[in-house]
């Protein structure tokens, strides 16, 4: 009780949750695979309180699980065991510290949602290009701790590429004040990159200096129907060769994924003549006053239609059309959740190997789990495919999920042989620890363990994740 009293005095009446009903949501992951209620939930209001709470818990040997929007798909933001760990929620730390339009940067606290940060940047006439389906609830700290990718990675890179500096609380409660808004800073190790993508196992991100971009002046968006995955890549190559700098997004949706999606998207409709085996959502944009991305869009699509690479296409004629097109893409994860149980695989391969990945995976799954439905989609322009498997219609969900581990192992083996990664953008969390040991062992794994030991010698930050 001495620790609880000290934490209560530090964090105030709204900063410490202990009642079972209050803490329950913090123990369950988004997919519903884990439910480990924490001992308590700490909700600091600023970096000083955050550092103080970490110091108190470190002295008492209490493990801490940092949590933002709790949107992790690999169980990376919930306790690894019931009743043993404290959850450290950063949601009260959601302030904008600074905005500099001339410098094209903003400094925000870790608890701000990604959507809110995007809005603030837009209000200043700038663009925060990181965009993911869960941006309305995902928090900046978690987005950076997992090095989130998303729809615009093809043009702007992952979260890592948008970070200028960080403020991080270390395992002993000390604070690294690294919020430097510099494009060039070659002074020893780039510490920020240790914490980005570390899933909260090395330090807790309290605030970030983010790199912004000029807001586009014009966009052009099309949803295309295609006969094959090879045709999808052919279309991507045509756009890249015509004007690589104009491609803001190039997203892939398989026919089965779209079929499931249309059953569950509120008000969703396919703006094409009929269903197709494959789809591509293409968005071009420009910051030039004289630029017109629609001309490029129409030019490339006309050529692809004549060559038979595209069988049908719809171009958004208004912003509402554009939003409707993107809703079909962004609702895919939720639609699959509503359809039933699914085994998720977030993988990446060289772009040219995507057709072979899908072919090999389809053959394997047809033999191993007949009747299951492969619903693939993702960021095909950078080789990142969400290769998910839905339970057969009418099948028992829990029985189907008992095959999850073996399915993931089989797909990961295919990915490995193609020179890919078993985790493209979702991270490792608890779900992919076995794959981490198998495919990233040896020297690479050993180096990671030594870094963990150096920064968190007692293993109190997000235990059970990665290792």
C-alpha positions in Angstrom: 0.0 0.0 0.0 3.0 2.3 0.5 3.6 2.3 -3.3 -0.1 2.9 -4.1 -0.3 5.8 -1.6 2.8 7.4 -3.2 1.5 6.9 -6.7 -1.9 8.3 -5.7 -0.3 11.4 -4.1 1.8 11.9 -7.3 -0.8 11.3 -9.9 -3.9 12.8 -8.2 -7.5 11.4 -8.0 -7.9 10.8 -11.8 -4.4 9.5 -12.3 -4.7 6.1 -10.6 -7.3 3.4 -11.4 -7.7 0.3 -9.3 -11.4 -0.7 -9.4 -11.9 -3.9 -11.5 -14.5 -2.2 -13.8 -12.2 0.7 -14.5 -9.1 -1.3 -15.3 -10.7 -4.2 -17.3 -10.6 -2.4 -20.7 -6.8 -1.9 -20.3 -6.2 -5.6 -20.1 -7.9 -6.8 -23.3 -6.3 -6.4 -26.7 -8.2 -5.2 -29.8 -8.5 -8.6 -31.4 -9.9 -10.2 -28.2 -7.1 -12.8 -28.0 -5.8 -11.7 -24.6 -7.5 -10.6 -21.4 -5.0 -9.9 -18.6 -6.3 -7.3 -16.2 -3.4 -5.2 -14.8 -2.9 -4.6 -11.1 -3.6 -0.9 -11.6 -3.6 1.7 -14.3 -1.4 4.8 -14.0 -2.5 7.9 -15.9 0.2 10.6 -15.7 -0.7 14.1 -16.9 2.7 15.3 -17.9 6.3 14.1 -18.3 7.2 15.0 -14.7 4.4 12.7 -13.4 5.4 10.0 -15.9 9.0 10.0 -14.8 8.0 10.1 -11.1 5.7 7.1 -11.5 8.5 5.1 -13.3 10.9 5.9 -10.5 8.5 4.7 -7.8 7.7 1.5 -9.7 11.3 0.8 -10.5 12.2 1.1 -6.8 9.4 -1.4 -6.0 10.3 -3.7 -9.0 6.9 -3.3 -10.6 6.7 -4.1 -14.4 5.0 -1.4 -16.5 3.1 -1.8 -19.8 2.9 1.5 -21.7 -0.4 1.9 -23.5 -1.9 4.5 -25.9 -4.9 3.7 -28.0 -4.6 -0.1 -27.4 -5.0 -0.8 -31.2 -2.1 -3.3 -31.4 -2.8 -6.3 -33.6 0.0 -8.4 -32.0 -1.0 -7.9 -28.3 1.9 -5.5 -27.8 0.1 -3.0 -25.5 -1.6 -5.3 -22.8 -0.2 -7.1 -19.8 1.5 -10.4 -20.4 0.1 -11.9 -17.3 -3.0 -11.1 -15.2 -2.5 -9.1 -12.0 1.2 -8.8 -12.2 1.9 -5.6 -14.2 0.8 -2.0 -14.1 -0.5 -0.4 -17.3 0.9 3.1 -17.9 -1.7 4.9 -20.0 -0.4 8.1 -21.7 -3.8 9.3 -22.9 -3.9 12.3 -20.6 -0.7 13.6 -22.1 -2.2 14.9 -25.3 -1.1 18.5 -25.7 0.4 20.3 -28.6 3.6 21.9 -27.4 4.6 23.8 -30.5 3.8 24.2 -34.2 6.2 25.8 -36.7 4.9 26.2 -40.2 8.1 27.7 -41.6 10.2 24.9 -40.1 7.5 22.3 -41.1 7.5 20.7 -37.6 5.3 20.1 -34.6 6.0 18.9 -31.1 3.2 16.8 -29.6 2.8 14.7 -26.5 2.6 10.9 -26.8 -1.1 10.7 -25.8 -2.4 12.8 -28.7 -4.3 10.7 -31.3 -2.8 10.5 -34.8 -6.0 11.9 -36.2 -5.8 15.0 -34.0 -2.2 15.6 -34.9 -3.2 15.4 -38.6 -5.9 18.0 -38.0 -3.6 20.4 -36.3 -1.1 20.1 -39.1 -3.8 20.6 -41.7 -5.1 23.7 -39.9 -1.6 25.2 -40.2 -1.6 24.4 -43.9 0.8 21.5 -43.6 0.6 17.7 -43.9 1.4 15.0 -41.4 1.4 12.2 -43.9 1.3 9.2 -41.6 -2.1 7.5 -42.1 -3.4 4.2 -40.7 -6.8 2.7 -40.3 -6.8 3.2 -36.5 -5.7 6.8 -36.6 -8.8 8.0 -34.8 -7.8 6.1 -31.6 -4.1 5.3 -32.1 -1.9 7.6 -30.1 1.4 9.2 -31.2 3.5 7.3 -28.6 2.2 3.9 -29.7 2.5 4.8 -33.4 6.1 5.7 -32.9 6.9 2.8 -30.5 5.7 0.4 -33.2 7.2 2.4 -36.2 3.8 2.3 -37.8 3.6 2.3 -41.6 0.3 2.8 -43.3 -1.1 4.1 -46.6 1.5 6.7 -47.4 4.7 4.8 -46.6 5.3 4.5 -50.3 5.8 8.3 -50.6 6.8 9.5 -47.1 8.3 6.4 -45.3 7.3 4.8 -42.0 6.8 6.7 -38.7 10.6 6.6 -38.2 11.1 8.8 -41.2 8.8 11.5 -39.8 10.5 11.9 -36.4 13.0 14.7 -35.7 13.4 14.2 -32.0 12.0 12.5 -28.9 11.5 13.0 -25.2 11.8 9.6 -23.5 11.5 8.4 -19.9 14.1 5.7 -19.2 13.8 2.7 -16.9 15.3 4.5 -13.9 12.9 7.4 -14.3 15.5 9.7 -15.8 14.3 11.8 -18.9 16.2 12.1 -22.2 15.3 15.5 -23.5 15.9 14.9 -27.2 13.2 17.1 -28.7 15.6 18.7 -31.3 13.9 19.8 -34.4 17.0 19.3 -36.6 17.3 17.8 -40.1 21.0 17.3 -39.5 22.4 16.2 -36.2 25.4 13.9 -36.6 26.5 13.7 -32.9 27.1 10.1 -32.0 24.5 7.4 -31.8 21.0 8.3 -33.1 19.2 7.4 -29.9 15.8 8.2 -31.2 15.9 5.3 -33.5 16.4 2.9 -30.6 13.1 3.8 -29.1 11.1 4.0 -32.4 10.0 0.5 -33.1 11.1 -0.9 -29.7 7.4 -1.5 -28.6 8.0 0.2 -25.3 10.6 -2.2 -24.2 13.5 0.3 -23.9 11.9 3.5 -22.9 8.6 5.3 -22.8 8.1 8.0 -25.4 6.6 11.1 -23.7 6.6 13.6 -26.6 7.9 13.8 -30.2 9.1 16.4 -32.6 7.5 15.4 -36.0 8.5 16.4 -39.5 5.7 17.8 -41.6 5.3 18.3 -45.3 3.6 20.9 -47.5 0.0 20.1 -47.9 -1.0 18.9 -51.4 -2.9 21.4 -53.5 -4.6 18.8 -55.7 -5.4 15.1 -55.5 -6.7 12.5 -57.9 -8.0 9.1 -56.7 -9.2 6.0 -58.6 -10.4 2.6 -57.7 -9.4 0.0 -60.4 -10.5 -3.5 -61.2 -7.8 -5.8 -62.4 -7.6 -9.4 -63.7 -4.5 -10.6 -61.7 -1.9 -9.6 -59.1 0.6 -9.3 -61.9 -1.6 -6.7 -63.5 -1.7 -4.8 -60.2 2.1 -4.6 -60.2 2.1 -3.7 -63.9 -0.3 -0.8 -63.1 2.0 0.3 -60.2 5.0 0.3 -62.5 3.1 2.4 -65.1 2.4 5.1 -62.5 5.9 4.9 -61.1 7.5 5.3 -64.5 5.2 8.2 -65.5 5.7 10.3 -62.3 7.0 8.6 -59.2 6.8 11.7 -57.1 3.1 12.0 -57.6 2.2 8.6 -56.0 0.9 9.2 -52.5 -0.7 5.7 -52.1 -1.1 2.5 -54.1 -3.2 0.0 -52.1 -4.2 -3.5 -53.0 -7.5 -5.3 -52.2 -8.1 -8.9 -53.2 -11.5 -9.9 -54.6 -12.4 -12.1 -51.5 -11.4 -9.2 -49.2 -13.6 -6.8 -51.1 -16.5 -9.2 -51.0 -16.3 -9.5 -47.2 -15.8 -5.8 -46.9 -18.9 -4.8 -48.9 -21.1 -6.9 -46.5 -20.0 -4.8 -43.5 -19.1 -1.3 -44.6 -21.9 1.0 -43.6 -23.4 2.3 -46.9 -20.5 0.8 -48.8 -20.9 0.2 -52.6 -18.6 -0.8 -55.3 -18.3 2.1 -57.8 -17.5 -0.3 -60.7 -19.6 -2.2 -63.2 -19.1 -5.4 -61.2 -16.8 -7.4 -58.9 -13.3 -8.3 -60.0 -10.5 -10.7 -58.9 -8.3 -7.9 -57.7 -8.5 -4.1 -57.0 -6.1 -1.2 -56.7 -6.8 2.1 -54.9 -4.5 4.7 -56.4 -4.0 8.3 -55.1 -1.9 10.9 -56.8 -1.2 14.3 -55.4 0.9 17.4 -56.0 2.0 20.5 -54.1 2.6 22.4 -57.3 0.2 25.3 -58.2 0.3 24.3 -61.9 0.1 20.6 -61.3 -2.9 18.5 -62.2 -2.5 14.9 -61.0 -5.8 13.9 -62.7 -4.1 14.3 -66.1 -1.5 11.7 -65.1 -4.1 9.5 -63.6 -6.2 9.5 -66.8 -3.2 9.1 -69.0 -1.9 6.0 -67.2 -5.3 4.4 -66.8 -6.1 4.9 -70.5 -2.9 3.1 -71.4 -3.5 0.3 -68.9 -7.1 -0.2 -70.1 -6.0 -0.5 -73.7 -3.3 -3.0 -72.7 -5.8 -5.1 -70.7 -4.0 -4.5 -67.4 -7.0 -2.8 -66.0 -10.6 -4.1 -66.7 -12.5 -1.1 -65.2 -11.8 2.0 -63.2 -13.7 4.7 -61.4 -12.2 8.2 -60.7 -13.4 10.2 -57.7 -15.2 13.2 -58.9 -15.5 14.9 -55.5 -14.0 14.8 -52.0 -17.0 12.8 -50.9 -16.3 10.2 -53.6 -12.7 10.1 -52.6 -13.6 9.5 -48.9 -16.0 6.7 -50.0 -13.2 5.0 -52.0 -10.9 5.2 -49.0 -13.6 3.9 -46.7 -13.6 0.6 -48.6 -9.9 0.3 -47.9 -9.8 1.5 -44.3 -12.7 -0.6 -43.1 -11.1 -3.9 -44.1 -9.8 -4.9 -40.7 -13.2 -4.1 -39.0 -15.1 -6.0 -41.7 -13.0 -9.1 -41.2 -13.6 -8.9 -37.5 -17.3 -8.8 -38.0 -17.2 -11.7 -40.5 -15.7 -14.1 -37.9 -12.4 -15.4 -36.6 -9.3 -14.6 -38.6 -5.7 -15.5 -38.6 -3.7 -12.4 -39.4 -0.3 -12.2 -41.1 1.4 -8.8 -41.6 4.3 -9.6 -43.9 6.5 -8.0 -46.5 8.5 -9.2 -49.4 10.3 -7.5 -52.3 7.6 -5.9 -54.4 8.3 -8.1 -57.4 7.8 -11.2 -55.2 4.2 -10.3 -54.1 2.5 -12.5 -56.8 4.7 -15.5 -55.8 3.9 -14.9 -52.2 0.1 -14.9 -52.8 0.3 -18.0 -55.1 2.4 -20.1 -52.7 0.3 -19.1 -49.7 -2.9 -19.9 -51.5 -1.7 -23.3 -52.5 -0.5 -24.1 -49.0 -3.8 -23.0 -47.4 -5.9 -24.8 -49.9 -4.2 -28.1 -48.8 -3.8 -27.4 -45.1 -7.2 -25.7 -44.3 -9.7 -26.4 -47.1 -12.6 -24.0 -47.1 -10.8 -21.2 -45.4 -10.8 -17.9 -47.1 -7.6 -16.0 -47.9 -8.4 -12.3 -47.7 -5.3 -10.4 -48.7 -4.9 -6.7 -48.9 -2.3 -4.1 -48.1 0.4 -1.7 -49.3 1.5 -3.5 -52.4 3.6 -0.6 -53.6 6.1 -1.2 -50.7 5.6 -5.0 -50.6 3.6 -5.1 -47.4 0.7 -7.5 -47.6 -1.8 -8.3 -44.8 -2.3 -11.9 -45.7 -5.3 -12.9 -43.5 -7.2 -16.1 -43.4 -10.9 -16.1 -42.5 -12.7 -19.2 -40.9 -14.7 -21.3 -43.4 -18.4 -20.4 -43.5 -20.3 -22.1 -40.8 -17.1 -23.4 -39.1 -16.5 -23.3 -35.4 -14.4 -20.2 -34.7 -12.3 -21.4 -31.7 -11.6 -24.7 -33.5 -10.4 -22.7 -36.5 -8.1 -20.5 -34.4 -6.4 -23.5 -32.9 -4.6 -23.7 -36.3 -3.4 -20.1 -36.0 0.2 -20.8 -34.9 0.8 -23.5 -37.5 -0.7 -21.3 -40.3 1.5 -18.4 -39.3 4.6 -20.6 -39.2 3.9 -22.0 -42.7 3.3 -18.5 -44.1 6.4 -17.1 -42.3 8.5 -19.9 -43.9 7.2 -18.9 -47.4 8.0 -15.2 -46.6 11.4 -16.1 -45.3 12.3 -18.0 -48.5 11.3 -15.0 -50.5 13.6 -12.8 -48.5 10.8 -11.1 -46.6 9.8 -10.2 -43.0 7.2 -11.8 -40.8 6.3 -8.4 -39.4 6.1 -5.5 -41.9 4.5 -2.9 -39.7 2.5 -4.3 -36.8 5.4 -5.3 -34.7 6.1 -8.5 -32.7 4.2 -8.1 -29.4 3.4 -11.4 -27.7 1.9 -13.1 -30.8 5.1 -13.2 -32.9 7.7 -13.9 -30.3 8.3 -17.5 -31.6 8.9 -16.1 -35.1 11.3 -13.6 -33.7 13.4 -16.3 -32.2 13.3 -18.5 -35.3 13.9 -15.9 -38.0 15.9 -13.2 -36.2 18.0 -15.3 -33.9 21.8 -15.5 -33.6 23.8 -12.3 -33.8 20.8 -10.0 -34.5 18.8 -11.3 -31.6 21.8 -11.3 -29.3 22.5 -7.6 -30.1 18.9 -6.7 -29.3 19.1 -8.5 -26.0 22.3 -6.6 -25.0 20.6 -3.3 -25.8 17.6 -4.3 -23.7 19.9 -5.3 -20.8 21.7 -2.0 -21.0 18.6 0.3 -21.0 16.3 -1.9 -18.9 18.5 -4.1 -16.8 15.6 -5.4 -14.6 13.2 -6.0 -17.5 10.5 -3.8 -16.1 9.3 -2.2 -19.4 6.7 -4.1 -21.4 7.7 -7.6 -20.3 6.8 -10.5 -22.5 7.0 -8.5 -25.7 9.7 -9.2 -28.4 11.6 -11.5 -26.0 
